[in-house]
Amino acid sequence: MTTEQTIRRIGIFSDIHGNFQALEAVFNVLENEEAVDAIYCCGDIVGYGGNPNECVELIRAKGCPVVAGNHDHAALGMTDTSYFNDIAKTAINWTGAVLKPENAEFLRNLPMTLIQDEFVIVHASPKDPEAWNYILTLPDARVNFEHFDTQICFVGHSHQPFIIEYLAGKLSCLMQPRVTVVDDRRYLINVGSVGQPRDGNPEACYAIYDRAQKTIEIKRTPYDVAAAQEAIRSQKLPAQLAERLAHGW
């Protein structure tokens, strides 16, 4: 059995949004090609996509530790959705209506944060996690570095991957997808989105944190976009939700 002491290679992903095809592809890569010892999820299992129950059930079956996302709470009426656009509201209302009771209960009981030794996982931001604030700029990041004590913080929410490094009060947004974790530096990592990327790349996004090699890498994998689009269309959800998957926006 893998224990905390033997967990060396970790897969981390976020924002599945009911895209079962993308989630299956990422699990397949993580468990086989990447050969990780543990997998974590930064939330938003549901919302937008046509297979919310299947996604929750796969996460449950894998025993994947996961934190709550705003769409997970929104589907259960646990958070304000007044800022959602009409398409998002339509999708989340449908999602809430079709969620099986056991899957809704699973989402209801998700924690807001998870701390594992040198890293913490949260959906939106370590500062006021339940406010669902975005980290989009270096000033946003600077504020949030003050609200976690670990060396590394993994987030999702914006669907746009990034790696921000903190050293002696200075922040740097690192442009390369793979970085070396240096002992005297801290890191804020957005792991992008599995099921609905918004950075112009339609492939499912995830991160690999290798404790042994002291590296963090943002990676991508293709999946069956056409099948995910059909799942959306078959439920008569807004067409834009299917169309955007092909473009990564």
C-alpha positions, 0 to 999 in steps of 0.5 A: 500500500502506498503511504504518505512516505512513499508518495513521490509522484503526484497527479493534480487536476481541476475543473472537470465540469461534467466532461467524462471523456476528458476525465477518463483520458486524464485518469488513464494517462496518470495511472499508466503513462505517468505512473503516479502514486496519488491523484488530487482534484481541485474541484468543479467536478460538475457544471457545463458538461453532459455527464455529471453523475458519471464524473462524480462516480469515477472520482468516488471510485478512484478514491481521489481526494478532492476539494469543493468547487463553486459549480459543485456547490452551485448545483446544490444551491449552496452558493450564490449564482447571480454572477453566472451567465445565462448559459452557466445557469442553465447548465447548473440548474440542469446538473442539480436536477439530474444529480443522483442523491448519493452524488449530491451528498458526496459534493455536499461534504467536500472540504474547502481545502486539503493540506498534505505536508508541503502543499495545499489544494484549494479550488479558487484561492487560499484567501477566503476559499468560499468567496470563489475569487479568481487569481488572474494577476500578480497582485492577486497572487501576492495577496494569496501568498499571505494566506497559505503556509506551505511551500506550494499551493495548487488551484484551479477555477480560472481554467488557465494554467500558470506557475508563479514563483515567490522569492524574497518578496518578488513574484515571477510568472514562469513561462515554461511548463516545467519548473524545478522546486527550489527549497527557498522559494514558494509556488502558486500553481494553477493546474488548468482544466480537464474538461473545459480549458480556456487557454486556447488549447482544447486538450485536457490539462493536468499537473505532475508534481514529482517530489523525488525530482523536485519538479512541477510540470503542466501537461496536456492530453487529447481526448474524444472531444466529439463524444463530449460534445454529443453528451452535451447536445443529447441533453439539450444543453446550450450549443455553445457549451459543446462548441467551445470544447473544440477551441479551448475557450 
